[in-house]
Amino acid sequence: MAEKLRAAIIGCGGIANGKHMPNLAKTGRADMVAFCDIVEEKAKKAAKEYGTPDAKCYTDYKKLLAENKLDMVYVLTPNKSHSFITIDALEAGNHVMCEKPMAKTAKEARAMVEAAKRTGKILTIGYQTRFFAPSQYIKQSVERGDLGEIYYAKAHALRRRAVPTWGVFLNEEEQGGGPLIDIGTHALDLTLWYMNNYKPKSVMGNVYKKLNSNGVCGNAFGPWDPDKFTVEDSAFALITMQDGATIILESSWALNMIDTFEAESTLCGTKGGADMRGGVRINGDDFGRLYEKNPSLKAGGVAFNEGRSVDHGTFEQLTFINAITEGTPLVVLPEQACVVTEILEAIYESAKTGKLVEF
C-alpha cells in the first residue's frame, strides 16, 4: 500500500466537520496530522475525532506550516483569509484544497493562481456540486454534444427562508457578501463549467437588502439579528459572455417564492436543453417530435477512475489526492474558480454603481 499523505486542516468549523474531514477520512489515503483554528478547542476536538494519535493543534497557521512536514493543506476559513493562507501554504511546499469561494476579491484570487503556478503546486477549490451525480451526467451529455451550442443559461441559488445564522455568514467584512458569494457562487461555477465558457464580456447586477430587518420569519436556521445582518439577502445579474451567450444568475437566502432551488442550472442549446428539477431532465426534438429524458441516478454513486463507485464527497477528495499522487486531472481548476470570483466582484460593483461592468 502506498504511503499515506500528510494533511493539515486550517479552520476547524462547520465546513471542515461537515464535509472535508469525514470525507478525507473515508478515502483512507491521508493522515490528518495537524489542525489549526483561532478557537483552540475546535482544533483539539477535530484532532481527537480525525487526527493521528500524535496530531498537533495550533491557533497560528504560520506556526503549523513551519513545524510540520506536510503534503496537503486544507484552507477552510472565512473568505477573508482564503488568499493569504493559501499562498503561504503553497509557498511552504504544500498542495492546497481551498474552500469556495476562491477569495473575497478578484485580485486575491488572481494572486492565488499565480502562486500555484510559481510554486508548481496543485491548487483546487471546493466547488463540490460538480461532483454530484446529476452534475456529472449533465457534463457528460454536454461534452458529447447532446445540447449543441449553449447560448442561454440560468444559474439558480434560491432559498425561501434559509439564512445561515451561525459563524460569520452575515458579516460582510469576513465574507465579502451574502447569498451571492455563498450559494450563488456554486450555481455560477456549475453553469460556467457545463458551458466550458470562462470569457465574460459584461455584467449588470442588482443587490437587495429587503428582508434583513425581519429576523422572526420562519427561517430554517432560526431567527437572525437584523443588526448583524450586514450583507445582502438577494442578488441577481445578467452576464454576457464574449461569444454572445447569456447567463442569468439568481441568488437569495430569503425570498418570497415557493418554488425554490439551489446549486442548479438550466441550459438551453441549439440541439437540446437540460435542467436539474428533481434530478436531471434533458429535452429536445427528434423525428419532428419533442422529447424529455429523465435518467435514473439512484443506483450507486459516481463512477470513479479507480473502478469503483463513490459518493460525491469521497469523489472530491480522491480527485485531489490522485492529482497529487498520480498526476491525474483536477475537476476544479483554480483558473476557472478565479473567473467565478471575478464575475461575482463585477456583480457587486455593478450593483454599487448602477452601471454595466465590462471585462
Buried (B, 14 or more C-beta within 10 A) or exposed (E): EEEBBBBBBBBBBEBBBEBBBBBBBBBEBBBBBBBBBBEBEBBBBBBEBBBBEEBBBBEEBEEBBEEBEBBBBBBBBBBBBBBBBBBBBBEBBBBBBBBBBBBBBBEBBBBBBBBBEEBEBBBBBBBBBBBBBBBBBBBEBBEEEBBBEBBBBBBBBBBBBBBBBEEBBBBBEBBBBBBBBBBBBBBBBBBBBBBEBBEBEBBBBBBBEEBBEBBEBEBEEEEBEBEBBBBBBBBBBBBBBEEEBEBBBBBBBBBEEEEBBBBBBBBBBEEBBBBBEEBBBBBBEEEEEEEEEEBEBEEEBBEBEEEEBBBBBBBBBBBBBBBBBEEBEBBBBBEBBBBBBBBBBBBBBBBEEEEEBEB
